[in-house]
Amino acid sequence: MAGARLGPAQSGKTGDESFIGKIRLGVASYSFHKFDRAHVIEFMKQLDTPYLNVKDVNDHLPMRPPEATDAAVKAYRAAGITLMTAGVIYFAKPDEADIREKFEYVKRAKIPLIAGSPTREVLPMMEPFVKEYDIKLAIHNHGPEDKEWPSPLDILKVIEPMDHRIGLCIDVGHTARTGTDPVEAIKKAGHRLYDVHIKDLADLKVKESQVAVGEGKMPIRGIFEALHEIGYGGIVDLEYEIHEDDPLPGMMKSFAYMRKVIAEMK
């Protein structure tokens, strides 16, 4: 779609639904890990997006007891927030009961996608569960410190023969820190890309150099162009891991920059 972004009042939709193609902006709730659910809901309203990648942190989406999960889902729905992804959820042990509990949790919340981090040992055990529950698994890479999945390319090599519901959650910051170009990683992932965590870095090798999106060296425009090129239909979730006591100002800057980039795409 060419031309400027329509505002919510013009389009009759929430802001991001009028963006080029199907690209939509959301938030990883870990950005608000020091805040409770009520604050998450209020911050989402200020960011003008309904799309949330929610994590079992603080009281954002508790896994136990089931009643707490249900209460959280009810609160988000009442606020007009759509739970798009659960996670990151870790699958650290080859234990079917542990895997099933986590899939039941996501099913209970009626979330269609897990951003997950299974070990290489556990990954083969995940395939029967994605088939049984019909819930997609997007494996999240965590950069050079991650002994399992540093780069999205490490994941692609393994999942290629697996069920199509197993794909990628590309974290562009962690990807860049491995020396992998996130733009090329997106293109190579293609239809197996189910989720994106976006952030910006002042130094593409240093995790602690995160800045508001648009203020660093990450190829943000190229990332969105690559997403458009592959016909990406998922969410681009801002994962803002700095200024944890007051993240909203930097997140609002990040959203403003990303919306400008997307609106200018021809």
KEMI-85251 format. One line per field, with one value per residue: z, y, x of N, C-alpha, C in turn; residue in three letters. Coordinates in Angstrom, 2 decimals, padded with zeros to 5 digits, always signed. Example, Ala and Ser with C-alpha at 12.3 -4.5 7.8 and 13.67 -1.06 7.14 Angstrom:
// KEMI-85251
n.w +007.80  +007.08
n.v -005.69  -002.25
n.u +013.19  +012.85
ca.w +007.80  +007.14
ca.v -004.50  -001.06
ca.u +012.30  +013.67
c.w +007.80  +007.87
c.v -003.30  +000.03
c.u +013.20  +012.90
residuo ALA  SER
// end
This chain:
// KEMI-85251
n.w +000.00  -000.93  +000.05  +002.70  +006.20  +007.49  +010.09  +013.10  +013.24  +010.60  +009.25  +010.57  +012.01  +014.37  +014.72  +013.47  +011.62  +009.17  +007.89  +005.41  +003.44  +005.44  +007.75  +011.18  +014.26  +017.50  +021.02  +023.15  +026.20  +028.11  +028.07  +029.95  +032.41  +035.05  +035.83  +036.67  +035.43  +035.04  +034.50  +032.15  +030.38  +030.35  +029.30  +026.76  +025.58  +025.40  +023.59  +021.38  +020.19  +019.79  +020.00  +021.65  +022.78  +025.16  +028.38  +031.01  +033.41  +036.26  +036.84  +034.30  +032.50  +034.18  +034.59  +036.42  +039.11  +036.89  +036.99  +037.35  +034.93  +033.30  +034.36  +033.70  +030.88  +030.46  +031.42  +029.56  +027.18  +027.78  +027.70  +025.07  +024.01  +022.06  +022.40  +020.92  +020.88  +023.03  +025.37  +025.76  +026.06  +027.83  +027.13  +028.72  +029.50  +028.70  +029.06  +028.88  +030.33  +031.29  +028.89  +027.93  +029.90  +029.38  +026.78  +027.27  +028.87  +027.01  +025.19  +026.85  +027.15  +024.63  +022.62  +019.56  +019.01  +020.10  +021.25  +021.55  +023.34  +022.99  +024.01  +021.95  +022.37  +023.28  +021.20  +019.07  +020.45  +020.48  +018.14  +017.90  +019.68  +018.60  +016.46  +017.66  +019.24  +017.44  +017.54  +016.75  +016.86  +017.38  +017.20  +019.22  +018.80  +020.70  +020.50  +020.75  +023.31  +023.58  +023.67  +022.31  +020.18  +018.62  +016.26  +013.82  +011.56  +012.48  +013.54  +011.31  +009.84  +011.24  +011.49  +008.98  +007.84  +009.48  +010.87  +009.43  +011.22  +012.97  +013.32  +013.09  +015.53  +015.05  +016.66  +016.12  +017.21  +018.75  +016.62  +014.95  +016.63  +016.41  +014.10  +011.92  +009.27  +009.89  +007.97  +005.79  +007.11  +007.61  +004.99  +004.24  +006.04  +005.26  +004.61  +006.97  +009.03  +011.89  +013.92  +015.10  +017.02  +017.75  +018.07  +018.76  +018.40  +019.56  +019.18  +017.20  +018.16  +020.84  +023.46  +025.59  +024.55  +023.77  +022.35  +021.75  +019.07  +015.91  +016.72  +016.69  +015.10  +013.74  +010.80  +010.28  +008.37  +006.21  +007.39  +007.64  +004.96  +004.01  +005.39  +004.20  +001.62  +001.81  +002.36  +004.98  +007.56  +010.27  +013.58  +014.49  +017.20  +019.61  +021.69  +024.41  +026.37  +028.11  +030.47  +032.46  +034.60  +033.66  +030.90  +028.91  +027.54  +025.75  +024.31  +023.04  +021.36  +019.76  +018.51  +017.09  +015.26  +013.84  +012.75  +011.05  +009.24  +008.06  +006.96  +004.98  +003.14  -000.17
n.v -001.19  +002.11  +005.48  +007.79  +006.99  +006.18  +007.61  +006.26  +007.37  +007.95  +005.52  +003.78  +001.72  +000.24  +001.94  +000.54  -001.24  -000.10  -000.03  -000.60  -003.49  -006.34  -005.71  -005.33  -003.60  -004.50  -005.28  -006.70  -008.06  -008.28  -005.97  -004.44  -005.58  -004.87  -003.91  -004.19  -005.96  -004.13  -001.76  -002.55  -002.73  -000.06  +001.19  +000.02  +001.18  +003.81  +003.48  +002.90  +000.39  -002.83  -005.28  -007.90  -009.60  -011.79  -012.58  -014.91  -013.23  -011.16  -010.31  -010.67  -012.77  -015.25  -018.64  -020.49  -020.49  -022.16  -020.50  -017.98  -017.49  -017.38  -015.12  -013.08  -013.17  -012.43  -009.78  -008.54  -008.86  -007.34  -004.86  -004.52  -005.66  -007.83  -011.00  -012.17  -013.73  -016.04  -015.88  -015.21  -018.71  -021.21  -024.39  -026.52  -029.08  -032.59  -033.47  -034.67  -034.06  -031.50  -030.07  -030.44  -029.13  -026.48  -026.10  -026.50  -024.29  -022.18  -022.85  -022.56  -019.83  -019.16  -018.50  -018.31  -018.82  -019.74  -018.15  -019.63  -021.35  -024.09  -026.61  -028.15  -030.85  -031.15  -030.19  -032.10  -033.38  -031.56  -031.45  -033.37  -032.11  -029.55  -030.38  -031.79  -029.78  -027.78  -025.38  -022.89  -022.90  -020.65  -020.45  -018.81  -016.89  -016.16  -014.87  -014.50  -015.54  -017.65  -021.02  -022.83  -021.71  -019.36  -017.74  -017.01  -018.54  -020.84  -022.12  -022.50  -024.47  -026.77  -027.02  -027.29  -029.84  -030.32  -030.17  -027.72  -025.90  -025.27  -022.75  -019.59  -017.10  -014.22  -012.38  -009.33  -007.84  -009.65  -011.25  -009.60  -009.28  -011.68  -011.42  -011.95  -010.76  -009.20  -008.53  -010.22  -012.62  -012.57  -012.69  -015.22  -016.80  -016.52  -017.97  -019.35  -017.64  -016.50  -014.67  -011.54  -009.92  -006.72  -004.30  -001.74  -001.02  +000.77  -000.12  -002.75  -005.08  -005.16  -006.02  -004.47  -001.96  -000.99  +001.21  +003.64  +002.68  +003.56  +005.26  +004.00  +001.68  -000.33  -001.80  -000.62  +000.28  -001.41  -003.85  -003.72  -003.47  -005.93  -007.63  -006.89  -007.70  -010.52  -010.99  -010.97  -011.79  -011.60  -010.25  -007.42  -007.14  -004.82  -005.06  -003.73  -003.21  -001.52  +001.25  +000.29  +001.08  +003.18  +002.80  +003.76  +006.37  +005.96  +003.82  +004.97  +006.76  +004.87  +003.57  +005.72  +006.23  +003.76  +003.69  +005.86  +004.99  +002.78  +004.01  +005.51  +003.70  +002.52
n.u +000.85  +000.67  +001.53  +000.53  +000.19  -002.99  -004.84  -006.41  -009.02  -009.56  -009.38  -011.04  -010.04  -007.70  -004.57  -002.25  -003.30  -003.70  -001.34  +001.26  +000.79  +000.54  +001.82  +002.08  +002.36  +003.37  +003.73  +006.16  +005.49  +007.42  +008.86  +007.67  +008.27  +008.62  +006.25  +002.74  -000.18  -002.30  -000.94  +000.35  -001.82  -002.68  -000.39  -000.32  -002.54  -001.63  +000.40  -001.04  -001.69  -003.16  -001.92  -000.36  +002.46  +002.63  +003.94  +004.68  +005.30  +005.70  +002.38  +001.42  +000.54  -000.28  +000.78  -000.06  -002.45  -004.87  -007.12  -006.07  -004.83  -007.11  -008.42  -006.63  -006.69  -009.35  -009.28  -007.57  -009.02  -011.29  -010.16  -009.66  -007.40  -005.43  -004.19  -001.49  +000.81  +002.49  +005.05  +008.60  +008.69  +010.30  +011.64  +013.22  +013.80  +013.63  +010.77  +007.68  +005.38  +005.91  +006.09  +003.48  +001.97  +002.63  +001.69  -001.02  -001.54  -001.18  -003.16  -005.40  -005.42  -006.11  -004.28  -002.55  +000.12  +003.36  +006.20  +009.10  +011.74  +013.12  +015.46  +017.99  +017.83  +015.21  +013.62  +012.82  +010.77  +008.77  +007.33  +005.11  +003.36  +002.78  +001.31  -000.84  -002.09  -002.39  -001.01  +001.26  +004.84  +007.31  +010.62  +012.89  +015.78  +018.75  +021.20  +024.87  +025.40  +023.74  +023.75  +022.28  +020.60  +021.92  +021.71  +019.13  +019.62  +020.80  +018.62  +016.95  +018.30  +017.74  +014.94  +013.87  +012.95  +010.82  +007.44  +005.26  +004.28  +006.24  +008.46  +010.15  +011.02  +012.37  +014.74  +015.90  +017.97  +019.56  +020.22  +021.81  +023.99  +025.31  +026.64  +025.16  +023.23  +020.25  +018.33  +018.85  +018.47  +015.72  +014.74  +015.67  +014.31  +011.63  +008.51  +008.55  +008.78  +007.36  +007.17  +008.48  +010.90  +011.72  +014.31  +016.75  +020.24  +023.06  +025.59  +026.28  +027.33  +027.04  +025.09  +024.16  +023.90  +021.47  +019.04  +016.41  +014.27  +015.44  +017.38  +019.77  +022.04  +020.80  +019.42  +016.68  +014.76  +015.41  +014.76  +011.95  +011.29  +012.18  +010.43  +008.02  +008.60  +008.67  +006.07  +005.17  +002.96  +002.68  +003.28  +005.23  +007.01  +007.83  +010.54  +011.62  +014.23  +015.50  +015.77  +014.02  +012.45  +011.01  +009.90  +008.18  +008.49  +010.73  +009.74  +007.55  +008.86  +010.11  +007.93  +006.86  +008.91  +009.03  +006.47  +006.61  +008.57  +007.25  +005.00  +006.20  +007.03  +006.96
ca.w +000.00  -001.01  +000.62  +004.13  +007.14  +007.96  +011.53  +013.48  +012.93  +009.16  +008.73  +011.30  +012.61  +015.18  +013.86  +012.69  +010.62  +007.89  +007.38  +004.18  +003.52  +006.67  +008.85  +012.35  +015.37  +018.80  +022.15  +024.01  +027.54  +028.94  +028.12  +031.15  +033.40  +036.41  +036.04  +036.71  +034.26  +034.85  +033.82  +030.77  +029.62  +030.17  +028.39  +025.41  +025.07  +025.05  +022.38  +020.31  +019.52  +020.57  +019.82  +022.76  +023.01  +026.62  +029.06  +032.41  +034.23  +037.12  +036.71  +032.93  +032.14  +035.04  +034.12  +037.50  +038.75  +035.67  +037.19  +037.18  +033.48  +032.78  +034.80  +032.90  +029.52  +030.52  +031.58  +028.28  +026.21  +028.16  +027.33  +023.62  +023.67  +021.45  +022.76  +019.66  +021.12  +024.41  +025.49  +025.42  +026.96  +027.74  +027.24  +029.05  +029.86  +027.89  +029.97  +028.17  +031.23  +031.31  +027.58  +027.84  +030.78  +028.74  +025.67  +027.85  +029.29  +025.83  +024.68  +027.76  +026.85  +023.23  +021.89  +018.46  +018.73  +021.19  +021.02  +022.47  +023.30  +023.39  +023.74  +020.79  +022.81  +023.45  +019.98  +018.40  +021.23  +020.32  +016.90  +018.14  +020.41  +017.70  +015.65  +018.49  +019.70  +016.31  +018.00  +016.13  +017.70  +016.75  +018.02  +019.43  +018.94  +021.79  +020.30  +020.99  +024.61  +023.48  +023.18  +021.48  +018.97  +018.56  +015.06  +013.14  +010.57  +013.21  +013.70  +010.00  +009.43  +011.96  +011.37  +007.58  +007.55  +010.51  +010.59  +009.04  +012.36  +013.69  +012.56  +013.76  +016.07  +014.87  +017.45  +015.21  +017.98  +019.00  +015.32  +014.53  +017.50  +015.97  +012.82  +010.88  +008.82  +010.14  +006.73  +005.04  +007.89  +007.35  +003.64  +004.22  +006.82  +004.39  +005.16  +008.30  +010.01  +012.53  +014.90  +015.08  +018.15  +017.20  +018.98  +018.08  +019.16  +019.17  +018.75  +016.79  +018.83  +022.30  +023.94  +026.52  +023.86  +023.22  +022.34  +021.10  +017.66  +015.05  +017.25  +016.65  +013.81  +013.16  +009.51  +010.53  +007.10  +005.48  +008.05  +007.25  +003.52  +003.86  +005.86  +003.15  +000.46  +002.01  +002.64  +006.40  +008.07  +011.72  +014.34  +014.83  +018.62  +020.22  +022.96  +024.90  +027.58  +028.86  +031.24  +032.89  +035.54  +032.92  +029.50  +027.94  +026.62  +024.69  +023.47  +022.20  +020.31  +018.88  +017.71  +016.16  +014.19  +013.01  +011.97  +009.98  +008.23  +007.34  +006.17  +003.84  +002.20  -001.41
ca.v +000.00  +003.33  +006.67  +008.04  +006.20  +006.73  +007.52  +005.44  +007.99  +007.91  +004.16  +003.00  +000.61  +000.67  +002.57  -000.24  -002.07  +000.58  +000.00  -001.31  -004.93  -006.88  -005.46  -004.73  -003.39  -004.92  -005.11  -007.82  -007.58  -008.24  -004.57  -003.88  -006.64  -004.32  -003.35  -005.17  -006.07  -002.89  -000.82  -003.03  -002.34  +001.40  +001.52  -000.40  +002.22  +004.98  +003.14  +002.78  -000.91  -003.86  -006.58  -008.15  -010.84  -011.75  -013.52  -015.22  -012.42  -010.36  -010.97  -010.41  -013.92  -016.34  -020.00  -021.21  -021.56  -021.87  -019.39  -016.73  -017.30  -016.97  -013.75  -012.18  -013.13  -011.65  -008.37  -008.05  -008.76  -006.20  -003.64  -004.49  -006.14  -009.15  -011.77  -012.77  -014.67  -016.29  -016.19  -016.45  -019.85  -022.07  -025.84  -026.82  -030.49  -033.54  -033.93  -034.48  -033.41  -030.08  -029.52  -030.41  -028.07  -025.19  -026.02  -026.32  -022.88  -021.34  -023.19  -021.96  -018.39  -019.02  -017.82  -019.23  -018.91  -019.70  -017.80  -020.59  -021.67  -025.45  -027.05  -029.04  -032.16  -031.13  -029.79  -033.17  -033.72  -030.50  -031.61  -033.95  -031.17  -028.52  -031.04  -032.09  -028.56  -026.84  -024.11  -022.71  -022.65  -019.79  -020.59  -017.50  -016.91  -015.28  -014.24  -015.24  -016.23  -018.78  -022.19  -023.63  -021.03  -017.99  -017.04  -017.67  -019.49  -022.08  -022.74  -022.91  -025.71  -027.90  -027.15  -027.40  -031.01  -030.50  -029.67  -026.30  -025.06  -024.91  -021.72  -018.70  -015.76  -013.58  -011.20  -008.69  -007.40  -010.81  -011.72  -008.73  -009.48  -012.87  -011.13  -012.28  -009.62  -009.52  -008.40  -011.47  -013.70  -012.48  -013.19  -016.67  -017.45  -016.56  -018.37  -019.96  -016.56  -016.33  -013.58  -010.71  -009.03  -005.64  -003.38  -001.05  -001.03  +001.76  -000.93  -004.00  -006.21  -005.00  -006.19  -003.39  -000.66  -000.75  +002.58  +003.69  +002.31  +004.72  +006.01  +003.16  +001.28  -001.43  -001.40  -000.72  +000.39  -002.65  -004.92  -003.63  -003.76  -007.38  -008.22  -006.65  -008.51  -011.93  -011.07  -011.31  -011.49  -011.63  -009.02  -006.95  -006.79  -004.05  -005.57  -002.61  -003.79  -000.50  +002.17  -000.59  +001.76  +004.18  +002.45  +004.27  +007.41  +005.37  +002.98  +005.85  +007.20  +003.73  +003.39  +006.85  +006.02  +002.62  +004.07  +006.76  +004.16  +001.99  +004.93  +006.02  +002.61  +002.64
ca.u +000.00  +001.46  +000.92  +000.71  -000.59  -004.24  -005.04  -007.54  -010.29  -009.77  -009.48  -012.01  -009.32  -006.58  -003.58  -001.31  -003.94  -003.71  +000.02  +001.53  +000.65  -000.03  +002.74  +001.44  +003.26  +002.89  +004.63  +006.51  +005.16  +008.62  +009.26  +007.04  +008.36  +008.57  +004.92  +001.67  -001.07  -003.06  -000.05  +000.54  -003.01  -002.65  +000.71  -000.72  -003.45  -000.84  +001.16  -002.03  -001.67  -003.85  -001.27  +000.55  +003.22  +002.53  +004.83  +004.40  +006.20  +004.85  +001.07  +000.98  -000.29  +000.19  +000.53  -000.74  -003.37  -005.62  -008.05  -005.33  -004.71  -008.42  -008.69  -005.78  -007.23  -010.58  -008.93  -007.04  -010.12  -012.14  -009.43  -009.48  -006.05  -005.40  -003.00  -001.05  +001.91  +002.87  +006.47  +009.29  +008.51  +011.48  +011.45  +014.61  +014.02  +012.86  +009.72  +006.41  +004.41  +006.26  +005.70  +002.02  +001.45  +002.83  +000.75  -002.35  -001.57  -001.37  -004.50  -006.37  -005.43  -006.55  -003.20  -002.22  +001.56  +004.33  +007.60  +009.67  +013.16  +013.42  +016.82  +018.08  +017.36  +013.76  +012.92  +012.08  +009.58  +007.78  +006.55  +003.78  +002.50  +002.26  +000.28  -002.01  -002.76  -002.45  -000.43  +002.57  +006.00  +008.33  +011.82  +013.51  +017.25  +019.16  +022.50  +026.11  +025.40  +022.82  +024.45  +021.36  +020.14  +022.45  +021.24  +018.00  +020.11  +021.02  +017.31  +016.45  +018.96  +017.18  +013.48  +013.43  +012.12  +009.80  +006.09  +005.28  +003.90  +007.46  +009.16  +011.11  +010.82  +013.67  +015.08  +016.85  +019.13  +020.40  +020.71  +022.91  +025.16  +026.04  +027.26  +024.19  +022.43  +018.84  +017.56  +019.04  +017.85  +014.28  +014.49  +015.90  +013.25  +010.46  +007.21  +008.70  +008.90  +006.06  +007.18  +009.69  +011.16  +012.53  +015.01  +017.85  +021.49  +024.06  +026.72  +025.65  +027.95  +026.94  +023.72  +023.80  +023.88  +020.14  +018.51  +015.10  +014.34  +015.70  +018.51  +020.96  +022.62  +020.04  +018.82  +015.23  +014.02  +015.65  +014.02  +010.54  +011.21  +012.31  +009.17  +007.04  +009.00  +008.30  +004.64  +005.01  +001.63  +002.67  +003.43  +006.57  +006.87  +008.90  +011.04  +012.41  +014.80  +016.23  +014.93  +012.95  +011.57  +010.23  +010.15  +007.20  +008.97  +011.54  +008.89  +006.75  +009.78  +010.33  +006.73  +006.75  +009.88  +008.62  +005.28  +007.08  +009.25  +006.27  +004.17  +006.97  +007.32  +006.19
c.w +000.00  -000.25  +002.12  +004.95  +007.49  +009.46  +011.83  +013.10  +011.44  +008.66  +009.37  +011.98  +013.58  +014.26  +012.95  +011.60  +009.26  +007.28  +006.10  +004.39  +004.79  +007.89  +009.98  +013.48  +016.68  +019.85  +022.80  +025.45  +028.48  +029.04  +029.40  +032.34  +034.84  +036.78  +036.01  +035.48  +034.00  +034.14  +032.38  +029.90  +029.35  +029.19  +026.94  +024.78  +024.62  +023.79  +021.18  +019.49  +020.39  +020.65  +020.87  +022.67  +024.52  +027.24  +030.50  +033.29  +035.00  +037.11  +035.29  +032.40  +032.95  +034.45  +035.16  +038.50  +037.49  +035.79  +037.01  +035.71  +032.91  +033.14  +033.99  +031.49  +029.47  +030.62  +030.26  +027.26  +026.50  +027.75  +025.83  +023.16  +023.16  +021.79  +021.53  +019.88  +022.61  +024.46  +025.66  +026.51  +026.74  +027.95  +027.46  +029.34  +029.03  +028.72  +029.31  +029.04  +031.27  +030.00  +027.50  +028.72  +030.09  +027.52  +026.17  +028.30  +028.11  +025.21  +025.52  +027.49  +025.42  +022.42  +020.81  +018.26  +020.02  +020.64  +022.04  +022.31  +023.84  +023.20  +022.49  +021.13  +022.85  +022.13  +019.28  +019.13  +021.02  +019.14  +017.13  +018.84  +019.51  +016.79  +016.45  +018.84  +018.57  +016.76  +017.39  +017.18  +016.90  +017.65  +018.01  +019.57  +019.97  +021.68  +020.73  +022.30  +024.58  +022.87  +022.25  +020.14  +018.94  +017.45  +014.49  +012.14  +011.21  +013.36  +012.37  +009.56  +010.02  +011.65  +009.95  +007.33  +008.52  +010.08  +010.36  +010.17  +013.24  +012.82  +013.45  +014.41  +016.01  +015.77  +016.69  +015.94  +018.24  +017.70  +014.88  +015.35  +017.14  +014.69  +011.65  +010.55  +009.04  +008.90  +005.93  +005.78  +007.66  +005.98  +003.56  +004.98  +006.01  +005.13  +006.51  +009.38  +010.59  +013.53  +014.77  +016.36  +017.66  +018.31  +018.19  +019.00  +018.65  +018.67  +018.45  +017.38  +020.33  +022.73  +024.78  +025.86  +023.29  +023.39  +021.75  +019.63  +016.79  +015.50  +017.19  +015.23  +013.15  +011.84  +009.55  +009.23  +006.29  +006.07  +007.62  +005.76  +003.27  +004.31  +004.81  +001.95  +000.61  +002.31  +004.08  +006.93  +009.58  +012.34  +014.50  +016.25  +019.10  +021.56  +023.48  +026.28  +028.39  +029.57  +031.82  +033.90  +034.87  +031.41  +028.49  +027.03  +025.46  +023.77  +022.54  +021.06  +019.27  +017.96  +016.68  +014.98  +013.27  +012.17  +010.82  +008.87  +007.40  +006.46  +004.92  +002.81  +001.00  -002.02
c.v +001.23  +004.44  +006.72  +007.15  +006.93  +006.61  +006.67  +006.04  +007.93  +006.51  +003.35  +001.80  +001.16  +001.06  +001.66  -001.06  -001.40  +000.65  -000.82  -002.82  -005.36  -006.59  -004.74  -004.64  -003.80  -004.71  -006.46  -007.37  -007.57  -006.81  -003.90  -004.84  -006.15  -003.80  -004.45  -005.07  -004.78  -001.84  -001.24  -002.57  -000.84  +001.80  +001.14  +000.64  +003.43  +004.74  +002.93  +001.50  -001.92  -005.18  -006.81  -009.55  -010.92  -012.88  -013.74  -014.53  -011.44  -011.03  -010.80  -011.53  -015.12  -017.71  -020.79  -020.19  -021.21  -020.69  -018.04  -016.44  -016.75  -015.52  -012.74  -012.04  -012.27  -010.15  -007.78  -007.88  -007.56  -004.88  -003.54  -004.93  -007.57  -009.84  -012.58  -013.89  -014.83  -016.56  -014.96  -017.49  -020.79  -023.53  -026.44  -028.29  -031.40  -034.22  -033.64  -033.79  -031.90  -029.41  -029.40  -029.32  -026.70  -025.03  -025.84  -024.88  -021.97  -021.60  -022.52  -020.46  -018.09  -018.20  -018.77  -019.51  -018.87  -019.19  -018.61  -020.78  -023.08  -025.73  -027.92  -030.45  -032.23  -030.90  -030.94  -033.59  -032.73  -030.76  -032.28  -033.00  -030.07  -029.10  -031.28  -030.84  -027.56  -025.43  -024.01  -022.45  -021.84  -019.80  -019.28  -017.67  -015.86  -014.78  -015.09  -016.01  -017.51  -019.99  -023.04  -022.96  -019.58  -017.16  -017.74  -018.73  -020.84  -022.85  -023.28  -024.24  -026.93  -028.11  -027.41  -028.64  -031.20  -029.91  -028.17  -025.37  -024.69  -023.95  -020.88  -017.51  -015.10  -012.35  -010.49  -008.22  -008.53  -011.34  -010.91  -008.98  -010.74  -012.62  -011.49  -011.05  -009.95  -009.40  -009.70  -012.64  -013.73  -013.06  -014.70  -017.41  -017.56  -016.96  -019.06  -018.90  -016.26  -015.18  -012.83  -009.90  -007.97  -004.77  -002.72  -001.02  +000.07  +001.09  -002.32  -005.24  -006.22  -005.00  -005.00  -002.02  -000.32  +000.70  +002.52  +003.36  +003.56  +005.53  +005.23  +002.82  +000.12  -000.96  -001.52  -000.67  -000.90  -003.83  -004.89  -003.90  -005.26  -008.09  -008.06  -007.55  -009.97  -012.10  -011.45  -010.87  -011.50  -010.26  -008.70  -006.40  -006.00  -004.69  -004.56  -002.98  -002.80  +000.42  +001.42  +000.04  +002.80  +003.94  +003.19  +005.37  +006.86  +004.49  +003.84  +006.43  +006.10  +003.51  +004.50  +006.66  +004.89  +002.96  +005.00  +005.94  +003.40  +002.85  +005.43  +004.93  +002.69  +001.27
c.u +000.87  +000.75  +001.08  -000.19  -001.87  -004.31  -006.25  -008.88  -010.60  -010.05  -010.59  -011.39  -008.29  -005.44  -002.80  -001.97  -004.00  -002.31  +000.15  +001.43  -000.03  +000.83  +002.02  +002.45  +002.60  +003.97  +004.91  +006.34  +006.36  +009.17  +008.75  +007.17  +008.37  +007.18  +003.86  +000.78  -001.85  -002.21  +000.20  -000.62  -003.01  -001.56  +000.36  -001.65  -002.65  +000.00  +000.27  -001.84  -002.39  -003.09  -000.18  +001.15  +003.40  +003.34  +004.37  +005.45  +005.33  +003.47  +000.53  +000.09  +000.19  -000.15  -000.28  -001.29  -004.14  -006.56  -007.36  -005.09  -006.01  -008.73  -007.87  -006.32  -008.50  -010.29  -008.40  -008.15  -011.01  -011.50  -009.19  -008.10  -006.12  -004.09  -002.59  -000.05  +002.12  +004.37  +007.34  +009.04  +009.69  +011.08  +012.83  +014.87  +013.13  +011.79  +008.38  +005.37  +004.65  +005.83  +004.19  +001.43  +001.54  +001.92  -000.68  -002.56  -001.86  -002.75  -005.57  -006.51  -005.88  -005.55  -002.69  -000.75  +002.36  +005.66  +008.38  +011.16  +013.36  +014.91  +016.82  +017.60  +015.84  +013.03  +012.21  +010.80  +008.45  +006.84  +005.19  +002.82  +001.96  +001.18  -000.99  -002.80  -003.01  -002.08  +000.97  +003.64  +007.02  +009.56  +012.60  +015.02  +017.67  +020.60  +023.68  +026.14  +024.57  +023.54  +023.59  +021.09  +020.66  +021.81  +020.01  +018.46  +020.41  +019.70  +016.80  +017.03  +018.26  +015.70  +013.00  +012.57  +010.95  +008.46  +006.11  +004.89  +005.09  +008.26  +010.04  +010.43  +012.19  +013.77  +016.20  +018.11  +020.09  +020.99  +021.92  +024.16  +025.94  +026.82  +026.38  +023.38  +020.95  +017.96  +017.66  +018.41  +016.34  +013.96  +014.66  +014.81  +011.97  +009.20  +007.33  +008.91  +007.53  +006.01  +008.51  +009.75  +012.14  +013.09  +016.11  +019.05  +022.41  +025.33  +026.18  +026.29  +027.68  +025.47  +023.25  +023.72  +022.51  +019.71  +017.11  +015.27  +014.45  +016.89  +019.82  +021.37  +021.88  +019.40  +017.29  +014.43  +014.18  +014.89  +012.55  +010.35  +011.31  +011.04  +008.08  +007.32  +008.56  +006.81  +004.34  +003.66  +001.53  +002.82  +004.90  +006.47  +008.08  +009.27  +012.07  +012.93  +015.65  +015.25  +013.73  +012.00  +010.68  +010.40  +009.30  +007.75  +009.80  +010.74  +008.01  +007.60  +009.96  +009.13  +006.59  +007.70  +009.45  +007.39  +005.66  +007.72  +008.22  +005.39  +004.88  +007.31  +006.39  +005.99
residuo MET  ALA  GLY  ALA  ARG  LEU  GLY  PRO  ALA  GLN  SER  GLY  LYS  THR  GLY  ASP  GLU  SER  PHE  ILE  GLY  LYS  ILE  ARG  LEU  GLY  VAL  ALA  SER  TYR  SER  PHE  HIS  LYS  PHE  ASP  ARG  ALA  HIS  VAL  ILE  GLU  PHE  MET  LYS  GLN  LEU  ASP  THR  PRO  TYR  LEU  ASN  VAL  LYS  ASP  VAL  ASN  ASP  HIS  LEU  PRO  MET  ARG  PRO  PRO  GLU  ALA  THR  ASP  ALA  ALA  VAL  LYS  ALA  TYR  ARG  ALA  ALA  GLY  ILE  THR  LEU  MET  THR  ALA  GLY  VAL  ILE  TYR  PHE  ALA  LYS  PRO  ASP  GLU  ALA  ASP  ILE  ARG  GLU  LYS  PHE  GLU  TYR  VAL  LYS  ARG  ALA  LYS  ILE  PRO  LEU  ILE  ALA  GLY  SER  PRO  THR  ARG  GLU  VAL  LEU  PRO  MET  MET  GLU  PRO  PHE  VAL  LYS  GLU  TYR  ASP  ILE  LYS  LEU  ALA  ILE  HIS  ASN  HIS  GLY  PRO  GLU  ASP  LYS  GLU  TRP  PRO  SER  PRO  LEU  ASP  ILE  LEU  LYS  VAL  ILE  GLU  PRO  MET  ASP  HIS  ARG  ILE  GLY  LEU  CYS  ILE  ASP  VAL  GLY  HIS  THR  ALA  ARG  THR  GLY  THR  ASP  PRO  VAL  GLU  ALA  ILE  LYS  LYS  ALA  GLY  HIS  ARG  LEU  TYR  ASP  VAL  HIS  ILE  LYS  ASP  LEU  ALA  ASP  LEU  LYS  VAL  LYS  GLU  SER  GLN  VAL  ALA  VAL  GLY  GLU  GLY  LYS  MET  PRO  ILE  ARG  GLY  ILE  PHE  GLU  ALA  LEU  HIS  GLU  ILE  GLY  TYR  GLY  GLY  ILE  VAL  ASP  LEU  GLU  TYR  GLU  ILE  HIS  GLU  ASP  ASP  PRO  LEU  PRO  GLY  MET  MET  LYS  SER  PHE  ALA  TYR  MET  ARG  LYS  VAL  ILE  ALA  GLU  MET  LYS
// end
